[in-house]
Amino acid sequence: MDPLLEARAISRSFGGVQALDRIDLSVNGGEVLGLIGPNGAGKTTLFNVICGLRPTAGRVLFKGEDITGLPPHQICRRGIARTFQLTRPFAELSVRDNIAAAVLFGRNPRRVTGLDEARRTADLVLSSVKLDRRKEARARELLFSERRRLELARALATSPELLLLDEVMAGLTIGEAQEMVEILGVLKRELSLTLLVIEHVMKVVMTICDRIVVLDHGEKLAEGTPEMVAGHRAVIDAYLGVASA
């Protein structure tokens, strides 16, 4: 079976800085692929390239179609959605209408056209991320952990086949992170989502990921199952911070 997403020999430089150097990455349908590495390794840059930033070299294919450098809204409507580390909802809109907007401008396979119908769809999404009790609140009134779930909900509302999660656990307490893990598990099972996840919390990575790709200074350092990567000496030295014997 062909991968759902392929990044082939992706390079991206910013002036004299080589952020990505010939990165190959594939994501299979239905799996959770973790993308880890130290700060500055190129993880978010790779997300940006997948979502429309034109690489210096290389190609991005989704379901066999070349989507390299397409505008982000076109990539979204093909079935790829993402979250961002910095959440920027429509602050004065209700939580519900933030989601309804994403329903209307996303892939929208049900052909929702009116606001009332979009709001009904938004209610289902909000329930899935446990925000239904806050749907009438303005986005600016949400707690930090609730804003994280709103960011996830907005991405889900576009009806993606592939969901890119950029540090959705960042800043959460242990209890809040565990709740997010549970939400992601339910979403994967019930919606058959494919996930590409950037995460620094290694316990989360080891729990939810089927495979892991490790980047370091823009290069692929390792790839394999969580167990293989956790025992990889170069990963231990570069990322986990344990000195070589």
C-alpha positions as CSV (number, residue, x, y, z in Angstrom):
1,M,0.0,0.0,0.0
2,D,1.3,3.5,-0.9
3,P,1.9,5.9,1.9
4,L,-0.7,8.6,2.6
5,L,2.0,11.3,2.7
6,E,5.5,11.3,1.3
7,A,8.2,14.0,1.8
8,R,11.0,13.2,-0.7
9,A,14.5,14.7,-0.3
10,I,13.1,17.9,1.4
11,S,15.6,20.6,1.9
12,R,14.9,24.1,3.1
13,S,17.4,26.9,3.8
14,F,16.8,30.4,5.3
15,G,19.7,32.5,4.1
16,G,22.8,30.7,5.3
17,V,20.9,28.4,7.6
18,Q,20.1,24.9,6.4
19,A,16.9,24.1,8.4
20,L,16.2,20.8,6.5
21,D,18.7,18.7,4.6
22,R,17.3,16.0,2.2
23,I,14.7,14.7,4.5
24,D,12.7,11.6,3.5
25,L,9.6,10.9,5.4
26,S,6.5,8.8,4.8
27,V,3.2,8.5,6.8
28,N,1.1,5.4,6.3
29,G,-2.7,5.6,6.5
30,G,-4.0,5.0,10.0
31,E,-0.8,5.3,11.9
32,V,0.6,7.7,14.4
33,L,4.0,8.9,13.4
34,G,6.0,10.9,16.0
35,L,8.5,13.6,14.9
36,I,11.0,14.4,17.6
37,G,14.3,16.2,18.1
38,P,16.0,19.0,20.0
39,N,14.8,22.6,19.6
40,G,15.9,23.9,16.2
41,A,16.0,20.4,14.7
42,G,13.7,21.4,11.8
43,K,10.5,19.8,13.0
44,T,8.1,22.7,12.6
45,T,9.9,23.8,9.3
46,L,9.0,20.3,8.0
47,F,5.4,20.8,9.0
48,N,5.4,24.2,7.3
49,V,6.7,22.6,4.1
50,I,4.1,19.9,4.2
51,C,1.5,22.7,4.6
52,G,2.6,24.9,1.8
53,L,6.0,26.5,2.5
54,R,8.0,25.9,-0.7
55,P,11.1,23.9,-0.1
56,T,14.5,24.7,-1.5
57,A,14.5,21.2,-3.0
58,G,12.3,18.1,-2.8
59,R,8.6,17.2,-3.2
60,V,5.6,16.6,-1.0
61,L,3.0,14.0,-2.2
62,F,-0.4,13.4,-0.6
63,K,-2.2,10.3,-1.8
64,G,0.2,10.2,-4.7
65,E,-0.5,13.8,-5.8
66,D,2.2,16.5,-5.8
67,I,1.1,19.2,-3.4
68,T,4.5,20.9,-3.1
69,G,4.1,24.7,-2.4
70,L,0.4,24.8,-2.8
71,P,-1.4,27.5,-0.9
72,P,-2.3,26.3,2.7
73,H,-6.1,26.6,2.1
74,Q,-5.8,24.3,-0.9
75,I,-3.8,21.7,1.1
76,C,-6.4,21.9,3.9
77,R,-9.2,21.2,1.4
78,R,-7.3,18.2,0.1
79,G,-7.4,16.7,3.6
80,I,-4.4,17.9,5.6
81,A,-4.9,20.0,8.8
82,R,-2.5,21.1,11.4
83,T,-2.4,22.8,14.8
84,F,0.1,25.5,15.8
85,Q,2.2,25.9,18.9
86,L,0.8,29.5,19.4
87,T,-3.0,29.3,19.4
88,R,-4.7,32.3,17.7
89,P,-8.4,31.8,17.7
90,F,-10.9,34.5,16.8
91,A,-10.8,36.0,20.2
92,E,-14.2,37.7,20.2
93,L,-16.1,34.8,18.6
94,S,-17.7,32.1,20.6
95,V,-15.9,28.8,20.9
96,R,-18.8,27.3,18.8
97,D,-18.4,29.8,16.0
98,N,-14.6,29.4,15.9
99,I,-15.3,25.8,15.0
100,A,-18.2,26.6,12.7
101,A,-15.9,28.8,10.6
102,A,-13.4,25.9,10.3
103,V,-16.3,23.6,9.2
104,L,-17.3,26.1,6.4
105,F,-13.8,26.7,5.1
106,G,-12.3,23.2,5.5
107,R,-12.6,20.1,3.3
108,N,-16.3,19.9,4.2
109,P,-17.2,16.5,2.7
110,R,-20.8,16.8,3.9
111,R,-21.2,20.1,1.9
112,V,-22.3,22.1,4.8
113,T,-23.3,25.5,3.5
114,G,-25.2,27.4,6.2
115,L,-24.1,28.7,9.5
116,D,-26.8,26.8,11.5
117,E,-25.7,23.5,10.0
118,A,-22.1,24.4,10.6
119,R,-22.8,25.1,14.2
120,R,-24.5,21.7,14.6
121,T,-21.4,20.1,13.2
122,A,-19.3,22.2,15.5
123,D,-21.2,20.9,18.5
124,L,-20.2,17.3,17.6
125,V,-16.5,18.4,17.3
126,L,-16.6,20.2,20.6
127,S,-18.1,17.2,22.3
128,S,-15.2,15.1,21.0
129,V,-12.6,17.3,22.6
130,K,-14.6,17.9,25.8
131,L,-15.4,21.6,25.2
132,D,-19.1,21.3,24.7
133,R,-19.8,23.0,28.1
134,R,-17.8,26.0,27.0
135,K,-19.3,26.5,23.5
136,E,-20.9,29.8,24.2
137,A,-17.9,31.3,25.8
138,R,-15.7,33.7,23.9
139,A,-12.4,32.2,22.8
140,R,-10.5,34.8,24.8
141,E,-12.2,33.6,28.0
142,L,-10.8,30.1,27.8
143,L,-8.2,28.6,30.1
144,F,-4.8,27.7,28.5
145,S,-5.6,24.0,28.4
146,E,-9.0,24.8,26.8
147,R,-7.3,26.9,24.2
148,R,-5.2,23.9,23.3
149,R,-8.3,21.8,22.8
150,L,-9.9,24.5,20.8
151,E,-6.9,24.5,18.5
152,L,-7.3,20.8,18.1
153,A,-11.0,21.2,17.5
154,R,-10.5,23.8,14.7
155,A,-8.2,21.4,12.9
156,L,-10.6,18.5,13.3
157,A,-13.5,20.6,12.0
158,T,-11.9,20.8,8.6
159,S,-12.5,17.0,8.2
160,P,-8.8,16.0,7.7
161,E,-7.5,12.6,6.7
162,L,-4.1,13.6,8.0
163,L,-3.7,15.7,11.1
164,L,-0.4,17.4,12.0
165,L,-0.1,18.2,15.7
166,D,2.6,20.6,16.7
167,E,3.2,20.2,20.5
168,V,-0.4,20.0,21.6
169,M,0.9,18.9,25.1
170,A,3.2,21.9,25.6
171,G,2.4,23.8,28.8
172,L,-0.2,21.3,30.0
173,T,-0.1,19.8,33.5
174,I,0.3,16.0,33.8
175,G,-3.4,15.6,34.3
176,E,-4.3,17.8,31.3
177,A,-1.7,16.0,29.1
178,Q,-3.2,12.6,30.1
179,E,-6.7,13.9,29.1
180,M,-5.3,15.1,25.7
181,V,-3.8,11.6,25.2
182,E,-7.1,10.0,25.9
183,I,-8.9,12.4,23.5
184,L,-6.4,11.6,20.7
185,G,-6.8,7.9,21.3
186,V,-10.6,8.2,20.9
187,L,-10.3,10.4,17.8
188,K,-7.9,8.0,16.1
189,R,-10.2,5.0,16.8
190,E,-13.5,6.7,15.9
191,L,-12.4,8.9,13.0
192,S,-9.7,6.6,11.5
193,L,-7.3,9.6,11.6
194,T,-3.7,9.5,10.5
195,L,-1.5,11.6,12.9
196,L,1.9,13.2,12.5
197,V,2.9,14.5,15.9
198,I,5.7,16.8,17.1
199,E,6.1,16.3,20.8
200,H,8.8,16.7,23.5
201,V,7.0,14.8,26.2
202,M,8.7,11.4,25.7
203,K,6.2,9.5,27.8
204,V,3.5,10.7,25.4
205,V,5.5,9.9,22.4
206,M,6.2,6.3,23.6
207,T,2.5,5.8,24.5
208,I,0.7,7.0,21.3
209,C,3.2,6.6,18.4
210,D,3.5,3.6,16.1
211,R,6.8,4.9,14.6
212,I,9.1,7.7,15.4
213,V,11.4,9.9,13.2
214,V,14.2,11.8,14.9
215,L,15.6,15.0,13.4
216,D,18.8,16.8,14.5
217,H,20.1,19.9,12.9
218,G,17.9,19.4,9.9
219,E,19.0,15.9,9.2
220,K,17.2,12.6,9.9
221,L,19.0,10.9,12.7
222,A,16.9,7.8,13.2
223,E,13.6,6.1,12.4
224,G,11.8,3.1,13.8
225,T,9.5,1.9,16.5
226,P,9.5,3.7,19.9
227,E,11.5,0.9,21.4
228,M,14.1,1.0,18.6
229,V,14.4,4.8,18.8
230,A,14.6,4.9,22.6
231,G,17.6,2.5,22.5
232,H,19.4,4.2,19.6
233,R,22.7,5.6,20.8
234,A,22.8,8.6,18.6
235,V,19.3,9.6,19.7
236,I,20.3,9.2,23.3
237,D,23.3,11.4,22.9
238,A,21.6,14.1,20.8
239,Y,18.1,14.2,22.2
240,L,17.6,12.3,25.5
241,G,20.7,13.8,27.0
242,V,22.4,10.7,28.3
243,A,26.1,10.6,27.6
244,S,27.7,7.7,25.7
245,A,29.5,5.1,27.8
